[in-house]
């Protein structure tokens, strides 16, 4: 029987939040979150194509439930600095420990060495985690439509924006797209990976982009292995890409990001670059 990774992760997340509340009260986190004023502009960095016609959100990722260890010894600070040198528009940091071997300390370390906006990539199901993200220094959070009822998604999105953070709201199905269009999200991540099975299909983003509401900016996530995958998405109007495993596995992340952007191979994206 196929393992439902998403159900396992969300159930475990509920237990984590219960324990975390005993260490730091939600009220204290909310107080810290509301003291923040140093948010970096995540949405603005992705609202239009960069100079090469492509924006890369480069991810700090050590492991996954389906692949196991990817780069268990990855240093978040060193990696984030490399991502910035490569020309990434933003950094994504997986903060789940149990399934991805990440932490909020990775987020803090990554943000401390670069000037890029930083996304907390996490399975967020509670206001507690939103406050936690802001208090830890996140500039944006991931909200996954599939694990939130519409009302909860609306509440968490509103809290995120109230605090000063941006949100990348993730969809995987036409129904997700309908819900997210209604919540008013500006930035929509279209995940090519089914989070229940962790199977990936690059056509998902290209199929769903037409279902976004006017003004919503798409981000293709998962399955991008090289410039050819970028080009296929550019052809349907997607210019933002969240890329994790292929960057982490590359021998030279700086060069690989530049290759994804077209810089290393002579600007291969017809009509997409800017002088």
N, C-alpha and C positions, 0 to 999 in steps of 0.2 A: 504494500500500500504506500502511496506517495506521502512523504512527510510534508505536513503543512507548516512550513517554517514561520509564516506570518503569525499564525495562531499561537505558536509556542513563544515567539518573541513578545507579542502583546500581553499574553498572560504573565510572563516573567516581568515585564515592565511594571505591571500593577504592583507586584510584590516589591520591586525596587523602590517605587515611589512611597509605599507604605513605610519601608525602613528609613528612607531618606527624611521623611517628615519627623522622625524621632530624633534625628541628628540636628537638622536645621528647620525651624518652623516656617511654614509658608509665609507668615506675616513678615518675618525677618527677611526672607528672600525678596518679597515684594518691595520692602523698604529699600533694599540694596539696588534692585532693578530700577526703581523710580529715581534713584540718584544718578543714574547714567546720563551722560550728555555727549559722549564721544562716539556715537554711532557712525560707521562708515557707510556710504551710499551703495548698497547692494543692488537695488533695482536700477538705479541710474547707470551703474556699470554694465548692465545687461539690456537696457532698454533700446539700444541701437547697436548695429554692428561696429566692432572696433576697426582700427585702421586696416587690418588685413581682411576685414569682412566677416570675421569669426571671433566669438568670445568663448574662452575655455574656463570653466569652473573646475579647477584641478583638485582632486580629492586625496586626503590623507586616510589611507585604508590599510590595515594590517592583515585582516582576515575576513572571511565570510562564512555563513553556515554551509553553503554548498561547496565552496572551494577549499575550505580549511585555511591554513596559513598562506598568506600571499607575500607579506614582508614583515614577519614578526619583530624584527629588530629595527623597524623604521623609526627614525628620529623626527619628531614633529617639527621642531624648530628648523633643523637643517633642510628638511623637505619643503617647508613653506617658503623658505628663502630661495630655494631653487625654483619653485613654481613662479615666484615673482620675477626672477631673472629670465625665465622662459617666456614671460609675457602673458601669463594667466590673468584673467579679469577679476577672479575671486578664488578663494580657497574654501573647500568643503572639508569639514572634519567629522568623521564618524566618532560619536562619543559613547556608543554602547560598548560595554566591556565584555559581557558574557558571550555574545555571538560574534563580535567584530574586533575585540581586543583594543577598543578605544577608550577615551576618557575625556572629561572636561579639562583635565590638565593638558591634554594634547591641544585642545582649542586655545587655551590661554598661551601655551608655548608658541603655537603657530602665529597667533595674532601679534605676539610681542616682537617678532623679528621681521614683520613685513608691514606694508602700508595698505594691503588689499583688504576689502571687506571679507568677513569670515562667516560662513554658514555653519550652523550647528545641524548636522545630519543625524537625526534621532527619531525614534518611534514615539512621537509626542501624543499623549492621550489626556494630559492634565494641565490645568493652569500652573500647577507647581513647576512643571518642566519649562514652561514659558518664562516664568520668573527666574528660574535657575539659569536658563540660557542667557538672559539679559544680564544677570548678576555676574556671570562668568566672562562676559565680554563679547558674546555673539552679536553680530550685526544683522543676522537673519536666521530664521529657523525653517526647517522642513515640516510641513503639515501634510499628512498622507490621507487623502480623501477616503480611501478604502477602509481605514480603521476608525473613522469618525462618523457618527451620524451627522446629518446636515446642520442641526442646531449646534452641536458641539464644535463643528468646524467653524461655523460663524462666530461663536464665542471666542475660540482660541485665536482666530485670525484678527478679530477686533482688539483683543488684549495685546497681541503682538504689535499691531500698528499704534495702539495707544501708548505703549512703552517706548516707541521710537524705532523698533526693529522692522525689517522687511520680512516677507514670508515667501518661500517657494512652495506652492501648493501642488501636490503630486497627484496625477491621474494615471490610470492604466486602461480604463474601459470607457465606452461612450456614456454610460450612466455616471461615472465619475466626472466626466467633462460637463454634463448637465448640472450636476450639483455645484461644481466649482465655478461655473459661469454665473450661477445665482448668488454665490457668496461675494462676488466682486473682486476676487483675487486678481492682482495685476500681473503676476509672474507665475506661469504654470509649467511645472515639470511633467513631461510625458515619459513615464518610465517604461522602457522596452522590456523590463524584467518583471515577470509575474512573481510577486513576493511570497506567494504560497509555495510555488515549486522552484523558484529561482531560475526558471527557463527564460531565455532571452530571445526576442524577435525584433530585429531592427525596423521592421515595417510598422510596428505599433505607432511610433511617433509620427511617421509620415502619413499614416491613416487617420490619426486623431487630430492633427493640427487644424484641419478644416472645421472641427467642431468647437473650437474655442470661440469665446465671445469677442466682439469687436474691441480692440484695444488691449486684449490679453497678449502677453509676450511669451512665446513657447521656449522651453529648454528641453532638449532631448537628453535623456539619461540612460546609461547602460548600453553596452554592446558596441561602443565606438572603438574600433581597433586601429584606424588609420585614416589618411586623407580621403580615400575613396568613400568611406562611410560619411565623412563630413560633406563631401560633394553631393551625395544622394539627398541629404537633408536640406542643404542649401537650395536645391532645386525645387523644394516645396515651401521655401520661405523660413526655414529654421536656421538661425545663425548662432544660437547659444547651445553649448554642450557641456554636460557634467560628465567628466571622465575620471575614473578611478583606477581600476585594475590595470588597464593597459599602460597608464603612466607609471604606476608604482612598479610594474614589472620591467619597465624599460631600463636599459643600461645607463641612459643619459636623459633624465626627465626634462632638463632644460631644452635640449635639442628636440626631443619628442614633442613637446608642447609647440615649439616653433614649427615643426613639421605639420602638426594638426592644423595650425593656423595658416599654413601655406608659405611661411617665410623662408624655410630652408630649401624649398624646391622651386623657387621662382614664381610664387604667387599663382598657384594652379587653378584658382577659382574664377572662371571667366565672369567679368562684370561685378565681382563681389569686393575687390580690393579698392582701397582709396590711396591716392597719392599723398 
